[in-house]
Amino acid sequence: MTFGLKVVKKLQWTNVPIDKLDLKAMKVAIVGGTGGIGQGFSRMFDSRGANVTVVGRTFRDDDLENVHFIKADLELMSEAKRVSKELAKLPLDMVIFTNGIFAATTRQRTSEGLERDMAVSYLSRLVIIRNLLPTLAETHTHMLKRPRVFVVGYPGTGELGTVEDLNSEGKYSVMQTHMNTVAGNEALVLDSARRYPEIGVYGLNPGLIKTNIRSNLLGANSWKSWIIESIIGFWCQSTEDYARRMLPMMVSSDLDAYNPAFFNNKAQAVESQKFTEPYVEKFIGKSEELLEKSGVSLD
Ligand SMILES: NC(=O)c1ccc[n+]([C@@H]2O[C@H](COP(=O)([O-])OP(=O)(O)OC[C@H]3O[C@@H](n4cnc5c(N)ncnc54)[C@H](OP(=O)(O)O)[C@@H]3O)[C@@H](O)[C@H]2O)c1
């Protein structure tokens, strides 16, 4: 389910059925590829022959020969930097960001002084993008005209976040905090596409999918989590169905003509709403200030 998204009809791509895709020449990194949506992508890319590197805290696919693991706790920006250096050593065609959590009922603070949802779901991505994309831009990919980056979040809803309080230091609200990560990831796609024109940068809105994303809010293995995830699981597509639907679009050469672009959970292009260039600049500038205040430099 995705509400309030506006489909862009002129952006069309040719659908090649997943079982016809040969991705043996492809190298993909999935930051947050150890669970949920990222793991769905990882397994689907692996099934089509791609070489996959996943980043997360717990590896769950050590039976898959072509899936490699980098262990990292991405609530720490020092770890995000280390990950970007590790990834920069690989000749990658594509980088996907699915790392994330949902804000908790009370504010959580990392040892670097950052609100935890912002740190894991958005700021770590900003740090990795800034440290990795200059190297990625020089990659001559085997399969694609230029390397691609996909940022999974909740773009296209017009959610702008609360730019004056990105670290949730004012009156705490779970939704306001999480919406800062939603807005941040949309701004990140728009900013990165402008900053690195040699790379295709895209935002994905998966709608609702049964995963662990709400555990930090509802309590891992709690009855609340069980009921809500069961309802989502019953009504919405699975991580496997989502990956099967998205992969043909993610590797389609038709995307070369569009940068940036956003896609809904049916792989249809959707509009980014309300994000003017000055607003994106302001959001990214405030994010950089926040990182600096926490003693984290972007380079
Ligand atoms: N599922 C939905 O309904 C939904 C809806 C809208 C948007 N999204 C977005 O989709 C993205 C993926 O979410 P998901 O539903 O797949 O969630 P998920 O099942 O909880 O998976 C999140 C991934 O992030 C990793 N991760 C979490 N904390 C980490 C940390 N401290 N350090 C390193 N890795 C960490 C997890 O790795 P480990 O398990 O190894 O720690 C896992 O691989 C998120 O950006 C989310 O906001 C999801």
The ligand as an SDF file (V2000), in Angstrom:
LIG
                    3D

 48 52  0  0  0  0  0  0  0  0999 V2000
    8.8890   -2.8780    5.5280 N   0  0  0  0  0  0  0  0  0  0  0  0
    8.1090   -1.8050    5.3210 C   0  0  0  0  0  0  0  0  0  0  0  0
    6.8760   -1.8430    5.5020 O   0  0  0  0  0  0  0  0  0  0  0  0
    8.7300   -0.5250    4.8500 C   0  0  0  0  0  0  0  0  0  0  0  0
    7.8780    0.5210    4.4770 C   0  0  0  0  0  0  0  0  0  0  0  0
    8.4420    1.7010    4.0400 C   0  0  0  0  0  0  0  0  0  0  0  0
    9.8040    1.8640    3.9690 C   0  0  0  0  0  0  0  0  0  0  0  0
   10.6020    0.8240    4.3550 N   0  0  0  0  0  0  0  0  0  0  0  0
   12.0540    1.0550    4.3060 C   0  0  0  0  0  0  0  0  0  0  0  0
   12.7280   -0.0350    3.7180 O   0  0  0  0  0  0  0  0  0  0  0  0
   14.0500   -0.1390    4.2580 C   0  0  0  0  0  0  0  0  0  0  0  0
   14.3060   -1.5840    4.6610 C   0  0  0  0  0  0  0  0  0  0  0  0
   13.4680   -1.9250    5.7310 O   0  0  0  0  0  0  0  0  0  0  0  0
   12.9930   -3.4190    6.0280 P   0  0  0  0  0  0  0  0  0  0  0  0
   11.5270   -3.3520    6.0830 O   0  0  0  0  0  0  0  0  0  0  0  0
   13.6540   -4.3540    5.1460 O   0  0  0  0  0  0  0  0  0  0  0  0
   13.5420   -3.5480    7.5320 O   0  0  0  0  0  0  0  0  0  0  0  0
   14.2610   -4.7650    8.2840 P   0  0  0  0  0  0  0  0  0  0  0  0
   13.6520   -6.0790    7.9510 O   0  0  0  0  0  0  0  0  0  0  0  0
   14.2790   -4.3850    9.7250 O   0  0  0  0  0  0  0  0  0  0  0  0
   15.7520   -4.7410    7.6940 O   0  0  0  0  0  0  0  0  0  0  0  0
   16.5870   -3.6720    7.9930 C   0  0  0  0  0  0  0  0  0  0  0  0
   18.0090   -3.9620    7.5920 C   0  0  0  0  0  0  0  0  0  0  0  0
   18.7950   -2.9250    8.1970 O   0  0  0  0  0  0  0  0  0  0  0  0
   19.8370   -3.5130    8.9440 C   0  0  0  0  0  0  0  0  0  0  0  0
   20.1420   -2.7700   10.1560 N   0  0  0  0  0  0  0  0  0  0  0  0
   19.3030   -2.3440   11.1220 C   0  0  0  0  0  0  0  0  0  0  0  0
   20.0010   -1.7420   12.1030 N   0  0  0  0  0  0  0  0  0  0  0  0
   21.2990   -1.7900   11.7450 C   0  0  0  0  0  0  0  0  0  0  0  0
   22.5000   -1.3360   12.3200 C   0  0  0  0  0  0  0  0  0  0  0  0
   22.5250   -0.7200   13.5160 N   0  0  0  0  0  0  0  0  0  0  0  0
   23.6540   -1.5490   11.6760 N   0  0  0  0  0  0  0  0  0  0  0  0
   23.6780   -2.1960   10.4750 C   0  0  0  0  0  0  0  0  0  0  0  0
   22.5760   -2.6340    9.8740 N   0  0  0  0  0  0  0  0  0  0  0  0
   21.3950   -2.4370   10.4970 C   0  0  0  0  0  0  0  0  0  0  0  0
   19.3400   -4.9040    9.3140 C   0  0  0  0  0  0  0  0  0  0  0  0
   20.4790   -5.7130    9.4960 O   0  0  0  0  0  0  0  0  0  0  0  0
   20.6820   -6.7020   10.7570 P   0  0  0  0  0  0  0  0  0  0  0  0
   19.3990   -7.4120   10.9470 O   0  0  0  0  0  0  0  0  0  0  0  0
   21.8150   -7.5720   10.3030 O   0  0  0  0  0  0  0  0  0  0  0  0
   21.0390   -5.8080   11.8830 O   0  0  0  0  0  0  0  0  0  0  0  0
   18.5500   -5.2990    8.0730 C   0  0  0  0  0  0  0  0  0  0  0  0
   19.4150   -5.8390    7.1140 O   0  0  0  0  0  0  0  0  0  0  0  0
   14.1110    0.8710    5.4020 C   0  0  0  0  0  0  0  0  0  0  0  0
   14.7070    2.0300    4.9420 O   0  0  0  0  0  0  0  0  0  0  0  0
   12.6490    1.1360    5.7020 C   0  0  0  0  0  0  0  0  0  0  0  0
   12.4320    2.4060    6.2720 O   0  0  0  0  0  0  0  0  0  0  0  0
   10.1080   -0.3620    4.7880 C   0  0  0  0  0  0  0  0  0  0  0  0
  1  2  1  0
  2  3  2  0
  2  4  1  0
  4  5  1  0
  4 48  2  0
  5  6  2  0
  6  7  1  0
  7  8  2  0
  8  9  1  0
  8 48  1  0
  9 10  1  0
  9 46  1  0
 10 11  1  0
 11 12  1  0
 11 44  1  0
 12 13  1  0
 13 14  1  0
 14 15  2  0
 14 16  1  0
 14 17  1  0
 17 18  1  0
 18 19  2  0
 18 20  1  0
 18 21  1  0
 21 22  1  0
 22 23  1  0
 23 24  1  0
 23 42  1  0
 24 25  1  0
 25 26  1  0
 25 36  1  0
 26 27  1  0
 26 35  1  0
 27 28  2  0
 28 29  1  0
 29 30  1  0
 29 35  2  0
 30 31  1  0
 30 32  2  0
 32 33  1  0
 33 34  2  0
 34 35  1  0
 36 37  1  0
 36 42  1  0
 37 38  1  0
 38 39  2  0
 38 40  1  0
 38 41  1  0
 42 43  1  0
 44 45  1  0
 44 46  1  0
 46 47  1  0
M  CHG  2   8   1  16  -1
M  END
$$$$
